Amino acid sequence: MEQVSKDKFIGLEWLRFSLGLYIVCFHTLHNYAETSLPDWVADLTGVGFFATSSFFALSGFLLAHVYCQQGRMREPGRSFLSRRFANLYPLHLFSLALTAVVLLIIANLGIPPDDTKATLRFVVYDTNEDLGDASRETLEHFMSNGELLLNFVLQLFMLQAWNPYYLTFNPPLWSISTLFFFYLTFPLLAPRLMRTPHKVAWLTVVVLLYLVPPVWVILQQEYGIPFTGMLHRMPLLRLPEFLAGILAYGLFREHQTAGRVPNGALRLLMAGFVLCCFLLAIWLLKGEKYWYFLLHNGLLLPAQLMLIYLFALIRTPKRERLNLWSQRLGTASLPLFVLHVPAFVLFSRTEKALSVASARCLDDWAACAVQAGEQTLSLWLYPLYLLLTVVLCVWAQEHAVVPVRKWLLRRLPVQTKHG
């Protein structure tokens, strides 16, 4: 009987790295000229929420494996939350610091049109409403002093995902806020979900409950503010993804214990189901606007859980070097989620500036900045951006996040291995 390692899920390391890389493409490829980006590439990289939801479910799956295998927490809840806080907060602060530095740089470069808005005050309201003849600029907003202070406090305490109106500072940081809320619920809910003998029934209930908010929004025709932001990132409304991941791990472990491992044919069938759901989502997103809300919040969750299940079945390779790099890239996945936007802003502005660089720019930078703003980004340099971003994220995780995490763990209430 084929067994999956109880200690490592190397397949899941590659999955979470791939999900992070997909989010990078989702948020950045649209900045390239449509003439240089094939339609099929834009379509395949345009379902970013599939990766985010899969990542949230995967977080529940992995945490259940590490902390709650036998239906009880392996350590007190306070110790668990201390570890999770120490894992998230250093990355959160590093991302905010990097964003501030990048904004300062590009504000001084002043490459039009977007860099004239390079300030922490600039935000865009979230809505899926049809704007009609109105420009997207009508959604742009510069925060007042009060709004800036409020959102700074929200960021400081990782509460930014609870703002349904707009994303602030570094937009992808909402995922850190949402994850931390998930962690707060884990000690209370995970043991109960792992102990329930009716995991399939509960998983069905979780998926159906997840669909209630988008169905309500659709019935009420509330496609605008603040409902778009609430469905997009409100931690309580995204919680079913995390809980579904916990239940999926419980089912996975029960199947492993009973020797019910899918054979090759069944795995191909499962993979086909996931692929068909993904391609169907691409097609549906081109139709009525209500499909976005349904696909974003629940309709794709069974396929996302099946994807995780399949990658969990991958056996650990015997090559230690491959395993080491799998873990290094896997742990860099969350930095990929939250650092790629400031990295892309810096990379793209550097590319534009270098494309017009000459001696005259030293005397008349304003004219060069205008010329740089007229340049289009080269798709041929995009692989270089991806490589540099991965390098940045691996470095940030190992040389910025981990040292601060260790420092925090020495000062937080954490139970050691010896109790």
N, C-alpha and C positions, 0 to 999 in steps of 0.2 A: 504493500500500500504506500502510495506517495504521500509524504508528510511535508508540511511547510514548517520552516524553523519557527520555534516559539520565541526566539530572541530577536530575530531580525526579519524585516520584510524588505529585501533589497528591491523588489519590484515596485514597492510603494515609494521608495526613495526616488526612483526614476520617474514615477508618476508625478509626484509633487513637484519635482524639478521641471518636468515637461509642462505642468499646469502653470507654473510661474512664468516659463518662457512664452507660453501661449498668451498670457495676460500682457506681457511686454509687447508682443506683436499687435495685439488687439488695440492697445492704447497709442501705438506709435506709427504703425504702417499707414494710417489714413493721412498722415502729414505729407506723404509723397504724392506727386502728381498722378492723376488718374491715368494719364497716357502711359506712364511707366509701370503702373501696377495692374496686372491682369485682373479681370473681373473675378475669376475663380479664386485667386489669392485673397482678394478683398472679402469674398463670401466665406471662405474657409476660416479666416481669421476674425470674423465679425460677430462671433457668438461668445463674447468674453464672459458672460455670466455662467456659461456652462463650466468654465474652468474655476471660477470663484466658488460656485456652489459645490463642485466636486471637492475643492480644497477644504471647505468647511465640513463636509461629510467625512472626508479623510481624516481631519483633525479628531473628530469624535471616534472614529475607528481606531486610530493609533493610540489615543489616550486611554481608551477602554482596554487595549492590549497591554499597555504599560502599567496602568494604575488600578485596573478593576477586573482582572481576569476571572476571579472566583466569585464575583458578585459582591465583593466588599473592597473598600479602598485599602490599598497597601500601606497607606500612611494617613495621618489625620488630615482633615480638610484644610486646616490652616497651613500645614506644611506644603500640601499640594499647591495651594494658591500662592504661597511664597515663591515656589519654584516657577510657576507660570508667569507671575509678575516679573521675576528676575529675567525670564526669557524674553518677554515682550518689551518691557519699558526701555532697556538700553537701545534697542533697535528703533523704538519710537522716537527717543531723543536724538539719536544719530540722524534719523531721517529729517527731523525738523531742522537740525543744525545745517545739514547739507542743503536743504531747500532754501534756508535763509542766505547761505553763502552764494548759491547759484542765482537767486533773485538779485542779490547785490551786484553780482558780476554782469548779468545781462541788462540790468537797469543802467549801468554805466556804459555798456556797449550801445544801447539804444537803437538796436536794429528794428526798423518798423516791419509790419504794423504791430505785432503782438508785444514786443518788448517795451513799448510805451505804457503797457499796463502791468509791468513787472513790479508788483507791490503786493504785500500780504493782504492788503485791503480788497483786492480784486477777486470777485467770485461770479459764478454764473448760476442762476436759479435752475433747479431741476424740474423739467416738465416734459411730458410726451404729448401735450396738446398740439393741435394743428394751429400754427401761428398765422396761417393765411398769408396775407401780403406783408405782414410785419417781418422785420429782420431779426435774426438771432441776437443782434445787439440790444434788443429790448429786454433781454434776459440778463444782460450784464449789469453788475452792481458793485459799487465801491462801499465797503462797510464803514459805518460811522465809528467814532471812538468807542461808543458803548458796545456796538456789535463786535468790534475788534477785541475788546477786553473780554467779553463773554466767550467768544470763540477761542481765545487764548486759554482761558480757564478750562473750557471743555477739552482742549487738546492736552493740557497739562495733566488732567485726570483721566485721559483716554475715554472721554465721553462724547467725542465729536460725531459718532455715528447716530446719536440721538437728535441731531439737528437735521430735520427733513427738508429744509429749504435750499441749502447749497453746501458744497464741499469747500473746506478752507485749507489754505497753506499748501499742503501736498495732498491732493484729492484721494489717492489710493490708501491713505492712512486710516480711512474709515474701517478698513478690514481689521486693523489692529484693535480698534475700539470694540468691534463686534465680537472678535475672538475672545477678548478679555471677559465680556459678558458671558459668553459660552462657558468659559472656565469657572466663573462664579457659580454656575448652576451644576457643574459636573459632580461635586461631592454629594449633592442632594439627590440628583436624578439618576446618575449612572449606575449605582449599585442596584437600584430598584429595577431599572430597565434590564440589567444583566441577569437579574434573578427571575424575571418573569418567564413562565413556561410558554407564554403565548406571544412570542416575538413577532411572528408574521402578522398576527392580528393587530398588534400595537404598531407595527411598521405601517400597515395600511391606514390605521387611524391617524398617524402622524402625517402621512402624505396628504390625506383628505383635509386635515386641519390646515395644512400649509396652503392649500388651494382656496380656502375660505376668503382671505383678504383680497386676492386678485379678482375673484369672482364678484365680490361685493363692489369693488372699484369699477369693474366692467358694467355691472347692472346699473350702477349709479352714474355711469359715464363721467367719472371723476379722473380724467387723465392728466390733470395738471398738478399745481402746487397745493398742498404739500404731499399729496398721495403718491406721486412718483418717487419722491425721496424716501418716504416711509417704506414702500415695497422694496426699494433698492437696497437699503442698508439698515433699517431699524432693527436692532439686535433681537428684540422679542419676536418680530415677524420672521426673522431668518433662523431662529432657534431650531425649528423642525429639521433643518438640514443636519445640524450637529447631532441632534437626538437620533435621527435616522442612521447616522454613521455608527453610533454606539450600538444600536440594535443590529445593524448589519454585521458588526464584529461579533456580537453574541451568536448570531446565526452561523457565521463562518466558523467560529470555534466549536460550536455544537456539531457541525458537519464534519469537521476535522476529527473530533473525538470519536464520532460514530463511523469514521471511515468512508463518509459519503463525499468523495472528491470527484468533481466533474471530469469525465473523460474528454478526450480530444475533440470528439464530435460535438459534445455539449458546449465545450468552450468556444468552438467556432460559431455555434449558434448564438451564444451569449454576445460574442464580439460583433456578430452581424446585427444583433438587436441594437447594441450601443451605436454602431455606425449609422444604421438606418434612422435612429432617433436624432442623431446629430445632423444628418443631411436633411431630414424632414424639418428640423428647426430652422435651418438656413432658408428653406423654401417658404415656410410659414411666415417668417419675419418680413418677407416681401409683400405680405398680404395685409389683412386688417390689423389695425394697431392693437387690438385686444390680445392678439397672439403673443405679443411681447410680454405682457404681464403674466399670462398663463405659463409660458415657457420659462420665464425668469423665476417664478415662484411656485414650483411644485411639479409641473407637468413632466419635466425631464429628470426628476429625482430618482425614479426607478432605474433609468439608464445610467445615471451617475453612480449609484450604489453598485450596479452590476460591473461597471468599469473598475471600481475599487476592488471588488471581489476577484475579478480576473487577474489584476496585477498582484494581489496578495497571494495568488497561487504560484507565482514565479518562484522557483527554487533558488536558494542562495548559491551563487557560483563559487567554485573552489579557488579562484584567483583572488588572493588577498588584496592586490593592488586595485583590481576592479571594484571590490567591495568597499575599499577605503574611499575611492573617488565617488562611488555611488552615495555614500553617506555624506561626504563633503558637499556634493552638489545638492543632495536632498535638504541638508540643513541650510543651504543658501536660498531655498525656495521662497521663504517668507521675505528675506531681504529683496529678492527679485520683485515681489509684489509691491513693495513700498518704496524702493529706491530708483526704479526705472524711469520715472517721470522727470525728476531733477537731472538724472544722468542723460536723458534724451535731450532735454532743453539745452544743457551745456554742450553736448556733442553736436547738435544741429546748428547752434549759433556759432560754434567753432568752425564747422564746415563752411558755413556761409561767409564768415569773416575771412577765412583763409583763401576762399575762392576769389576774393577781390583785393587781397593784400598786396600792397605796393608801397614804395617809398612815400608817395604823396599822402598816404593815409596818416602818416605821422604829423602832417601839417593841416590836413582837412579831414578829420575822422568823420564828421557829420555827413559829408558827401559820400564817403566810403560806406557808412552805415546804411544810407539810403540805397546805394547800389547793392549792398549785401542782402538787403531785404527783398530785392527783386530776383535773387538767385533761387533756383529750385534745388531741392535736396536730391542727391544721387543715390538711387537704389543700390548701385554697386558697392557703396560704402556701408550699407545697412548691416551686412554680416560683421563688419568691424565693430559697429556699435553694439551688436549683440555680444560679441566676444568680450569687449571692454566692460560691458555691464555685468556679465557673469563674473569676470575677474574682480570687479569692484565689490560685488555682493559676497563672494567667497572671502575676500580680504576683510570686508566690514564685519562679517559674522565671526571670523576667527580672531581678528585683531582689535576690534572695537566692542562688539557685543559680548563675546565670551569673557574677556577680562572684567568688564563691568558687571556681568552676571555673577561671576565668582565673588567679586567684592560685595555685591548685594547679598548673596547667599550666606556669607560669613556674618551678616548683620540681621538677617531675617529669621523668624522662627521656623527652622527646617529640621525635620527629623533625619538623623544620619542613618546609615545602613545598620549600625549597631544599636539603634534605638535610643 
